[in-house]
Structures are given as structure tokens and as C-alpha cells.
Amino acid sequence: MADLVYPPVIVAIKSLWKYLGLKFDFEGEENIPRKDGAILAINHVSYLDFAITGTAALPAGRYVRFMAKKEVFDNKLAGPLMRGMHHINVDRSNGSASFVAALRALKAGEIIGIFPEGTVSTSFEIKGLKSGAVRLAMGAGVPIIPTIIWGSQRIWTKGVKRDLRRKSYPVTVCFGEPIFYERGDDVEACELNLRETLLGMLHQVQDNYPDSHVGQRWAPARLGGTAPAPLN
């Protein structure tokens, strides 16, 4: 498919990162396939996770097509950009249409980005996962690349006023090794396996994060932060 909108958006996004002075640490880029379909299953800690994860995938030569809620596509500014970049509209009242669209894209060799928690985690821990990523991987016969992002919540997250001042925050994106789930596997067991993998990766990324989590609103209580307790 022709990508006329994605390249100029990337230029604008990279200009924003430069303005903010973010210090990126992108890890595991070699785990992203160079030409075949795959699913990035990403934890969700901020409203910038789409753009930052998409940026992290660029060294692999891939554009990520994200699944995003219908309200984003309905926005007068964001909607045309989302459609121009061939992201996938998720209408929760008609989930089958978005599932079919994602399945078709995966079979055509696209990289699909999914936040299996469904929404931003205000505790910054990993919530329970929805089954869409696992079901899509089984249906399309593609791997899931477990993906962790950390640090983006310091800039703009749910329930906290955004901070777009230049702060040089460190932001990590880590792409894990591909996981293959076979058609006919137990979906619930696969979901648990994916969540455990994401949890392990998150803890490792947090252990290696250069700034202290103690006393910080953007850090979970488990690490001495003051974020709200997990809801589930």
C-alpha cells in the first residue's frame, strides 16, 4: 500500500522528540521481522506510546499499523492522519470488522501494533490482557513480539497533566523475542503466557532504567513510587 502520509508524520514526530530532548534506548530491534507480518503486543503507560513505539520500529525498516479506538479516528485532526497511515479503526460495538481488517493486514505482511491491556494503565503495572492479540496471531499464523515501553508516562499519561517542557527524560522501548502460538492452542493459557513474558520484560527494563523510581508519581508502588494501586 502507498504510504504518502506516514513519512511526513515521522518527520514531525522526530522534531517533537528533538524538542523534548528525550533520551531513547531502543532494544531488540533485531526481533522485528524485516518483511513478514507480526504483532507488537505493547504495554500501555502513556498517550505517546503509539508514536514512540512506531519510532523505535523504524530502524527495522517497518511502519507499524496500530489498532486504535474509534474516537481517535473521529477526531477532525487525528482521524485523517490515522487513516492516511493505514492504522486500524477499532469500533467496540463492531469488533469483528477491526479483527478482519487486522487479519488481512497481517496476512499481507504488515506489522500490527496492539495494546492488549485495552487502555492506559494508571498504576503503570501490566493489567489483565484482552484476547485479541493472541487470537489474531493464531488466525494469521504470525508471531507476537512482546514489547515494553517505559518512561513515556513521565511526559503525558492518564490522570496527570501533560508535561511538554524540555526535560531530557530517558525512554526505553524493548522488543522481545518472537512468540508463536498455534491455532488450536488454549487461548487463555496463551494470554497468561504473554502477560508473564511482558511482566518479566517490564521488570528488567525498570531495573535498568537510569533514574530512580522512589517517590515518583510516574512509578508504581512496587518500586517505591506513588502511582495508584493496580485495579486488577
BAFI-3210 file (N, C-alpha, C; in Angstrom, 3 decimals, decimal comma, padded with zeros to 6 digits):
// residues 232
n [1|2|3|4|5|6|7|8|9|10|11|12|13|14|15|16|17|18|19|20|21|22|23|24|25|26|27|28|29|30|31|32|33|34|35|36|37|38|39|40|41|42|43|44|45|46|47|48|49|50|51|52|53|54|55|56|57|58|59|60|61|62|63|64|65|66|67|68|69|70|71|72|73|74|75|76|77|78|79|80|81|82|83|84|85|86|87|88|89|90|91|92|93|94|95|96|97|98|99|100|101|102|103|104|105|106|107|108|109|110|111|112|113|114|115|116|117|118|119|120|121|122|123|124|125|126|127|128|129|130|131|132|133|134|135|136|137|138|139|140|141|142|143|144|145|146|147|148|149|150|151|152|153|154|155|156|157|158|159|160|161|162|163|164|165|166|167|168|169|170|171|172|173|174|175|176|177|178|179|180|181|182|183|184|185|186|187|188|189|190|191|192|193|194|195|196|197|198|199|200|201|202|203|204|205|206|207|208|209|210|211|212|213|214|215|216|217|218|219|220|221|222|223|224|225|226|227|228|229|230|231|232]
n.u [000,839|000,397|002,329|001,877|001,372|002,562|005,509|005,906|004,658|006,338|008,635|007,669|007,105|009,646|010,826|009,438|010,387|013,047|012,789|011,768|013,922|014,297|015,817|016,413|016,334|016,498|015,836|016,399|015,660|016,330|014,563|012,288|010,563|011,768|010,227|007,909|004,612|003,694|002,850|003,046|002,840|002,084|002,839|000,970|001,432|001,253|-000,024|001,603|002,635|002,022|003,313|005,985|006,690|006,309|008,352|010,555|010,523|011,387|014,192|014,216|013,146|010,379|006,952|004,563|001,274|-001,178|-003,728|-006,442|-008,784|-012,114|-012,807|-010,499|-010,180|-012,404|-011,758|-011,226|-008,714|-006,819|-008,011|-007,932|-005,140|-004,633|-006,058|-004,687|-002,222|-002,818|-003,675|-005,692|-009,084|-010,826|-013,861|-015,709|-018,296|-018,574|-016,622|-015,762|-015,260|-012,884|-011,176|-011,108|-009,988|-007,443|-006,477|-006,346|-004,388|-002,154|-001,762|-000,979|001,539|002,042|003,112|001,471|000,418|-000,579|-002,250|-002,667|-003,766|-005,807|-006,304|-004,730|-002,594|-003,050|-001,688|000,722|001,562|001,227|-001,854|-004,687|-004,892|-006,546|-007,979|-007,476|-004,930|-003,637|-005,516|-005,505|-002,844|-002,863|-004,798|-003,673|-001,261|001,162|003,998|003,980|005,473|006,590|006,458|007,903|007,453|008,826|008,973|007,763|005,463|006,122|005,835|003,254|000,380|-002,464|-004,763|-002,935|-001,492|-000,172|003,306|005,101|007,486|010,978|012,839|014,606|014,062|014,744|013,715|012,661|012,342|011,675|011,972|010,924|011,836|010,361|007,148|005,422|002,186|000,074|-002,662|-005,486|-004,299|-004,713|-006,424|-006,672|-004,547|-002,427|-002,712|-002,069|000,578|001,679|001,265|002,867|005,344|005,541|005,496|007,908|009,751|009,139|009,921|012,662|013,402|012,720|014,514|016,877|016,554|017,704|017,017|015,878|013,062|011,875|009,531|008,286|005,628|005,167|005,887|005,347|003,900|005,207|007,856|008,492|007,264|004,563|002,282|-001,192|-002,690|-002,809|-005,738|-006,525]
n.v [-001,188|002,298|004,750|007,758|009,541|008,701|009,150|012,115|012,564|011,168|012,767|015,070|014,021|013,183|015,659|016,637|014,895|015,689|018,330|017,890|016,647|013,961|010,968|008,250|004,701|002,066|-001,290|-004,656|-004,548|-006,276|-008,335|-007,760|-008,705|-008,345|-008,325|-009,859|-010,467|-009,492|-009,162|-006,512|-006,642|-004,509|-002,952|-000,394|002,783|005,487|008,324|008,718|006,397|005,127|006,710|006,685|003,945|003,347|004,920|003,575|001,247|001,945|001,659|-000,994|-000,854|-000,794|000,177|000,645|-000,470|000,638|-000,547|001,282|003,031|003,939|006,591|008,090|008,086|009,528|012,086|015,364|016,297|014,221|011,983|011,961|011,696|009,253|007,485|007,947|006,877|004,271|002,990|000,994|001,063|000,635|-000,244|-000,680|-001,534|-003,033|-005,177|-007,239|-006,312|-004,783|-006,783|-008,453|-006,672|-006,278|-008,887|-009,289|-007,398|-008,417|-010,854|-009,817|-009,091|-006,991|-005,068|-005,082|-003,053|-003,526|-002,795|-004,791|-004,555|-002,807|-000,195|002,760|002,012|003,106|002,514|001,796|-000,751|-004,029|-004,762|-007,071|-008,971|-008,533|-010,786|-010,374|-009,999|-012,503|-014,159|-013,052|-013,561|-016,340|-016,751|-015,537|-016,761|-015,645|-014,306|-013,064|-010,172|-009,422|-006,336|-003,697|-000,517|002,212|005,055|006,954|007,717|009,775|012,060|012,351|011,156|009,220|010,926|012,716|015,916|016,856|017,170|018,960|020,238|020,768|018,196|016,081|013,344|009,863|007,273|004,048|001,473|-001,844|-004,646|-007,895|-011,423|-013,261|-014,794|-017,722|-018,797|-021,515|-022,324|-023,573|-023,862|-023,352|-020,485|-018,904|-019,828|-019,053|-016,273|-015,834|-016,673|-014,744|-012,433|-012,988|-013,004|-010,318|-009,085|-009,999|-008,824|-006,104|-005,712|-006,137|-004,033|-001,877|-002,300|-001,639|001,000|004,348|006,408|007,061|005,457|005,978|007,590|008,839|010,079|008,891|006,304|002,858|001,647|-000,632|-000,165|001,837|004,137|006,584|006,083|005,225|002,293|-000,935|-001,797|-004,290]
n.w [000,000|-000,646|000,997|001,734|003,722|006,106|006,058|006,197|008,674|010,385|010,242|011,523|014,064|014,926|015,142|017,320|019,330|019,372|020,224|022,820|023,910|024,474|025,696|024,078|024,380|022,504|022,244|021,116|018,451|016,412|016,601|015,219|012,377|009,007|006,710|006,869|008,310|011,665|015,151|017,382|020,718|023,153|026,262|028,071|028,966|028,518|026,602|024,484|023,567|021,137|019,137|020,013|020,079|017,385|016,314|017,353|015,870|013,382|012,653|011,860|009,425|009,176|009,079|011,589|011,929|013,838|016,051|017,016|019,087|018,021|018,601|018,263|015,510|014,854|015,504|014,277|013,538|014,111|012,920|009,919|009,634|010,923|009,277|006,878|007,480|007,538|009,856|012,121|012,663|015,621|016,494|019,210|019,320|017,119|016,827|015,162|012,582|012,775|013,591|011,355|009,511|010,631|010,512|007,770|007,102|008,485|007,137|004,756|005,289|007,059|009,969|012,961|015,601|018,904|021,940|024,366|026,907|026,636|027,517|028,933|031,626|034,780|037,053|036,149|036,137|034,617|033,375|033,298|030,270|027,116|024,683|021,989|020,646|020,836|019,546|016,974|016,212|016,130|014,133|011,860|011,656|012,538|014,393|017,808|019,007|022,008|023,659|025,449|026,849|028,562|030,653|029,083|030,353|031,989|030,602|029,396|030,555|031,644|033,700|034,698|034,399|031,297|030,453|028,518|028,447|027,825|029,013|028,871|029,422|030,041|027,867|027,316|024,904|024,421|022,431|022,544|022,152|019,428|019,850|019,206|018,711|018,242|016,071|017,643|020,092|023,654|024,337|026,649|028,225|026,612|026,712|029,410|029,359|027,634|029,155|031,413|030,174|029,329|031,841|032,979|031,218|031,613|034,305|034,065|032,350|033,993|036,102|034,837|034,245|034,141|035,982|039,346|040,824|043,211|045,232|043,109|041,077|038,656|038,911|039,901|043,023|043,843|043,253|044,935|044,180|043,781|042,330|041,604|043,132|041,524|039,616|038,938]
ca.u [000,000|001,158|002,465|002,139|001,177|003,454|006,830|005,927|004,305|007,557|009,486|007,100|007,264|011,062|011,076|008,920|011,327|014,235|012,410|011,641|015,224|014,180|016,978|015,836|017,095|015,721|016,484|015,768|015,158|016,566|013,445|011,202|010,805|012,026|009,270|006,693|003,682|003,907|002,093|003,710|001,948|002,790|002,225|000,421|001,614|001,075|-000,673|002,632|003,186|001,901|004,345|007,333|006,933|006,466|009,695|011,532|010,495|011,898|015,472|013,958|012,573|008,966|005,914|003,619|-000,143|-001,737|-005,158|-006,796|-010,226|-012,870|-012,830|-009,321|-010,470|-013,467|-011,185|-011,070|-007,296|-006,127|-008,668|-007,340|-003,777|-004,706|-006,461|-003,609|-001,118|-003,382|-003,948|-006,930|-010,150|-011,462|-015,181|-016,012|-019,653|-018,483|-015,234|-015,408|-014,741|-011,485|-010,436|-010,907|-009,056|-006,110|-006,097|-005,978|-003,115|-001,099|-001,513|-000,314|002,912|002,171|003,339|000,317|000,666|-001,750|-002,091|-003,618|-004,457|-007,011|-006,279|-003,544|-002,551|-002,745|-000,749|001,949|001,776|000,535|-003,186|-005,118|-004,867|-007,649|-007,537|-007,358|-003,589|-003,400|-006,407|-005,011|-001,612|-003,255|-005,527|-002,821|-000,035|002,311|004,475|003,802|006,703|006,259|007,119|007,782|007,839|008,928|009,476|006,862|004,430|006,605|005,520|001,820|-000,324|-003,849|-005,000|-001,853|-001,297|000,978|004,494|005,782|008,699|012,201|013,298|015,602|013,715|015,072|012,566|013,109|011,447|012,355|011,264|011,345|011,918|009,041|006,414|004,500|001,060|-000,516|-004,111|-005,919|-003,773|-005,645|-006,274|-006,457|-003,181|-001,528|-002,804|-001,289|001,980|002,065|001,323|004,047|006,500|005,570|005,865|009,340|010,461|008,929|010,763|014,055|013,567|012,689|015,775|017,955|016,215|018,758|016,528|015,255|011,606|011,420|008,811|007,834|004,232|005,147|006,405|004,414|004,203|006,148|009,218|008,619|006,584|003,286|001,170|-002,311|-002,587|-003,456|-007,167|-006,691]
ca.v [000,000|003,539|005,469|009,160|010,325|008,256|009,806|013,466|012,487|010,755|013,956|015,927|013,356|013,244|017,042|016,734|014,221|016,535|019,476|017,425|016,196|012,609|010,089|006,950|003,451|001,082|-002,591|-005,819|-004,238|-007,430|-009,275|-007,355|-009,247|-007,303|-008,273|-010,631|-009,947|-009,769|-008,322|-005,959|-006,585|-003,446|-002,415|000,931|003,664|006,907|008,648|008,826|005,066|004,852|007,400|006,277|002,577|003,443|005,434|002,533|000,206|002,463|001,069|-002,286|-000,578|-001,145|001,049|-000,097|-000,096|000,462|-000,656|002,375|003,152|004,711|008,009|008,740|008,265|010,528|013,406|016,073|016,422|012,932|010,996|011,853|011,192|007,829|006,757|008,079|005,978|002,917|002,380|000,203|001,606|-000,368|000,143|-001,733|-002,033|-003,915|-005,617|-008,201|-005,603|-004,435|-008,046|-008,881|-005,732|-006,580|-010,197|-009,079|-006,681|-009,337|-011,812|-009,070|-008,840|-005,774|-005,117|-004,507|-002,713|-003,723|-002,632|-005,815|-004,166|-002,105|001,209|003,131|001,522|004,223|002,036|001,520|-002,193|-004,643|-005,217|-008,264|-008,782|-008,991|-011,938|-010,060|-010,205|-013,945|-014,697|-012,593|-014,288|-017,706|-016,725|-015,124|-017,555|-014,745|-014,233|-011,882|-009,602|-008,716|-005,035|-002,903|000,892|002,741|006,424|007,867|008,191|010,990|013,195|012,542|009,931|009,354|011,462|013,619|016,986|016,582|017,992|019,011|021,035|020,010|017,615|015,029|012,106|008,606|006,454|002,749|000,546|-003,135|-005,659|-009,220|-012,477|-013,639|-015,912|-018,331|-019,559|-022,296|-022,439|-024,708|-023,726|-022,775|-019,035|-018,355|-020,172|-018,212|-014,929|-015,841|-016,762|-013,437|-011,478|-013,300|-012,550|-008,855|-008,737|-010,225|-007,804|-004,818|-005,644|-005,999|-002,665|-000,994|-002,489|-000,999|002,399|005,131|007,309|006,416|005,436|006,227|008,832|009,454|009,851|008,087|004,967|002,055|001,496|-001,754|000,374|002,988|005,285|006,976|005,866|004,490|000,833|-001,604|-002,100|-005,740]
ca.w [000,000|-000,740|002,260|001,452|004,949|007,183|006,097|006,788|010,095|011,073|010,343|012,568|015,359|015,298|015,562|018,685|020,226|019,480|021,062|024,195|024,374|025,022|025,529|023,743|024,413|021,758|022,387|020,499|017,100|015,536|016,736|014,327|011,034|008,010|005,611|007,113|009,292|013,078|016,079|018,540|021,884|023,879|027,476|027,760|030,121|028,195|025,336|023,445|023,289|019,702|018,359|020,429|019,607|015,933|016,065|017,691|014,838|012,107|012,226|011,209|008,116|009,190|009,610|012,417|011,784|015,174|016,283|017,921|019,277|017,039|018,968|017,682|014,084|014,737|015,731|012,995|013,202|014,142|012,062|008,581|009,737|011,244|008,056|005,894|007,858|007,454|011,144|012,074|013,489|016,486|016,981|020,172|019,075|015,954|016,879|014,122|011,407|013,020|013,640|009,963|008,880|011,145|009,988|006,371|007,072|008,906|006,055|003,684|005,709|007,839|011,409|013,652|016,994|019,759|023,383|024,807|028,138|026,194|027,894|029,706|032,998|035,681|038,074|035,402|036,132|033,492|033,740|032,575|028,822|026,280|023,890|020,563|020,079|020,718|018,512|015,673|015,909|015,736|012,866|010,741|011,624|012,677|015,786|018,645|019,545|023,249|023,596|026,670|026,811|029,921|030,723|028,359|031,285|032,645|029,737|029,210|030,881|032,089|035,031|035,098|033,425|030,428|030,644|027,226|028,540|027,549|030,268|028,606|030,108|029,372|027,457|026,810|024,198|024,294|021,653|022,966|021,145|018,906|020,454|018,240|019,243|017,154|016,020|018,447|021,450|024,617|024,270|027,991|028,630|025,816|027,287|030,649|028,965|027,100|030,273|032,204|029,397|029,420|033,214|033,141|030,457|032,281|035,494|033,638|031,854|035,166|036,837|034,089|033,975|034,807|037,025|040,496|040,853|044,579|045,481|041,859|040,691|037,429|039,215|040,707|044,446|043,974|043,143|045,826|043,606|044,377|041,398|042,217|043,191|040,382|039,752|038,783]
c.u [000,881|001,176|002,870|002,083|002,203|004,791|006,813|005,525|005,533|008,491|008,995|007,310|008,718|011,455|010,584|009,880|012,579|013,966|012,356|012,968|015,222|015,433|016,469|016,846|016,208|016,484|015,695|015,197|015,328|015,433|012,245|011,471|010,896|010,982|007,961|005,825|004,050|003,059|003,023|002,672|002,633|002,070|001,848|000,491|001,394|000,366|000,320|003,178|003,098|003,117|005,746|007,650|007,103|007,846|010,749|011,615|011,128|013,257|015,321|013,352|011,083|008,116|004,940|002,213|-000,817|-003,245|-005,525|-008,305|-010,851|-012,831|-011,633|-009,560|-011,558|-012,959|-010,864|-009,618|-006,624|-006,699|-008,063|-005,908|-003,762|-005,075|-005,363|-002,429|-001,569|-003,428|-005,358|-007,916|-010,814|-012,756|-015,658|-017,431|-019,686|-017,060|-014,817|-014,797|-013,265|-010,623|-010,122|-009,897|-007,621|-005,595|-005,622|-004,619|-001,949|-000,746|-000,833|001,108|003,121|002,527|002,167|000,686|-000,614|-001,359|-003,087|-004,280|-005,733|-007,029|-005,018|-003,658|-002,141|-001,800|000,642|002,426|001,010|-000,776|-003,475|-005,203|-006,168|-007,101|-007,234|-006,011|-003,308|-004,252|-005,958|-003,756|-001,915|-003,902|-004,662|-001,556|001,222|002,759|003,996|005,177|006,326|007,101|006,843|008,259|007,825|009,563|008,566|005,784|004,850|006,213|004,017|001,106|-001,707|-003,931|-003,936|-001,673|-000,051|002,088|005,302|006,969|009,917|012,782|014,368|015,325|014,254|013,796|013,102|011,992|012,234|011,466|011,807|011,413|010,520|008,455|005,425|003,432|000,366|-002,042|-004,538|-005,341|-004,839|-005,416|-005,964|-005,047|-002,164|-001,536|-001,963|000,206|002,487|002,203|002,553|005,319|006,650|005,990|007,369|010,167|010,345|009,846|012,237|014,334|013,594|013,981|016,919|017,720|017,160|018,293|015,827|013,734|011,048|010,759|008,228|006,383|004,128|005,636|005,419|004,866|005,225|007,600|009,428|008,004|005,246|002,113|000,048|-002,078|-003,268|-004,915|-007,427|-005,342]
c.v [001,248|004,250|006,909|010,013|009,979|009,012|011,230|013,488|012,089|011,947|014,870|015,334|013,414|014,658|017,263|016,073|015,068|017,727|019,066|016,951|014,791|011,782|008,670|005,823|002,397|-000,237|-003,676|-005,575|-005,416|-008,452|-008,919|-007,911|-008,145|-007,232|-008,991|-009,979|-010,342|-008,808|-007,820|-005,865|-005,714|-003,116|-000,953|001,816|005,139|007,075|008,776|007,474|004,686|005,414|006,937|004,868|002,558|003,948|004,356|001,442|000,663|001,891|-000,306|-002,098|-000,856|000,011|000,183|000,437|-000,396|000,281|000,370|002,543|004,150|006,212|008,765|009,030|009,310|011,951|014,091|016,213|015,066|011,930|010,864|011,321|009,696|007,009|006,804|007,183|004,521|002,215|001,781|000,703|000,486|000,216|-000,970|-002,269|-002,977|-004,418|-006,546|-007,524|-005,259|-005,692|-008,520|-007,975|-006,010|-007,911|-010,073|-008,389|-007,590|-010,325|-011,152|-008,674|-007,585|-006,079|-004,397|-004,260|-002,786|-003,469|-003,573|-005,533|-003,378|-000,629|001,487|002,603|002,658|003,816|001,810|000,078|-002,768|-005,245|-006,570|-007,976|-009,233|-010,004|-011,620|-010,357|-011,683|-014,538|-014,282|-013,356|-015,705|-017,708|-016,409|-015,962|-016,709|-014,725|-012,977|-011,451|-008,858|-007,448|-004,239|-001,478|001,418|004,137|007,423|008,433|009,450|012,240|013,440|011,221|010,234|009,898|012,415|014,672|016,715|017,603|017,969|019,975|020,148|019,499|016,528|013,751|010,892|007,833|005,185|002,066|-000,735|-004,121|-007,039|-010,218|-012,899|-014,836|-016,423|-019,124|-020,242|-022,272|-023,709|-024,702|-023,108|-021,264|-018,440|-018,634|-019,313|-016,771|-014,830|-015,884|-015,414|-012,420|-011,731|-012,841|-011,038|-008,399|-008,884|-009,171|-006,434|-004,674|-005,470|-004,581|-001,683|-001,095|-001,730|000,490|003,304|006,040|006,531|006,518|005,896|007,605|009,493|009,086|008,930|006,658|004,199|001,934|000,394|-001,287|001,602|004,253|005,545|006,853|005,096|002,978|000,219|-001,903|-003,576|-006,423]
c.w [000,000|000,610|001,968|002,715|006,016|007,196|006,652|008,260|010,914|011,260|011,464|013,950|015,824|015,737|016,988|019,673|020,437|020,383|022,542|024,776|024,931|024,723|025,327|023,899|023,760|021,765|021,658|019,115|016,140|015,615|015,856|012,933|009,995|006,908|005,894|008,184|010,710|013,894|017,168|019,655|022,923|025,186|027,234|028,996|029,811|026,862|024,188|023,013|021,813|018,965|018,720|019,951|018,091|015,552|016,299|016,632|013,521|011,704|011,577|009,821|008,029|009,712|010,404|012,178|013,122|015,133|017,351|017,965|018,308|017,326|018,398|016,207|013,858|014,946|014,398|012,569|013,083|013,148|010,674|008,601|010,018|010,011|007,005|006,186|007,924|008,810|011,118|013,122|014,293|017,047|017,908|020,030|017,878|015,822|015,765|012,904|011,593|013,073|012,224|009,261|009,338|010,607|008,544|006,262|007,463|007,807|004,866|004,074|006,531|009,300|012,073|015,117|017,804|021,216|024,043|026,152|027,830|026,499|028,701|031,133|033,926|036,806|037,492|035,565|034,937|033,963|033,071|031,086|028,180|025,276|022,423|019,956|019,852|019,605|017,108|015,271|015,449|014,358|011,666|010,624|011,717|014,145|016,496|019,149|020,828|023,349|024,866|026,398|028,235|029,891|030,038|029,268|032,026|031,868|029,652|029,455|031,426|033,513|035,540|034,005|032,588|030,649|029,359|027,247|028,266|028,862|030,095|029,385|029,345|029,062|026,810|026,039|023,962|023,544|022,048|021,822|020,694|019,641|019,420|018,979|018,074|017,225|016,758|019,848|022,357|024,716|025,637|028,484|027,877|026,324|028,548|030,352|028,457|028,230|031,136|031,489|029,487|030,816|033,439|032,423|031,121|033,487|035,128|033,148|033,026|035,964|036,169|033,836|034,767|035,942|038,141|040,422|042,202|044,702|044,258|041,530|039,475|037,655|040,084|042,149|044,685|043,951|044,024|045,280|044,256|043,397|042,101|042,185|041,976|040,667|039,588|038,709]
res [m|a|d|l|v|y|p|p|v|i|v|a|i|k|s|l|w|k|y|l|g|l|k|f|d|f|e|g|e|e|n|i|p|r|k|d|g|a|i|l|a|i|n|h|v|s|y|l|d|f|a|i|t|g|t|a|a|l|p|a|g|r|y|v|r|f|m|a|k|k|e|v|f|d|n|k|l|a|g|p|l|m|r|g|m|h|h|i|n|v|d|r|s|n|g|s|a|s|f|v|a|a|l|r|a|l|k|a|g|e|i|i|g|i|f|p|e|g|t|v|s|t|s|f|e|i|k|g|l|k|s|g|a|v|r|l|a|m|g|a|g|v|p|i|i|p|t|i|i|w|g|s|q|r|i|w|t|k|g|v|k|r|d|l|r|r|k|s|y|p|v|t|v|c|f|g|e|p|i|f|y|e|r|g|d|d|v|e|a|c|e|l|n|l|r|e|t|l|l|g|m|l|h|q|v|q|d|n|y|p|d|s|h|v|g|q|r|w|a|p|a|r|l|g|g|t|a|p|a|p|l|n]
***
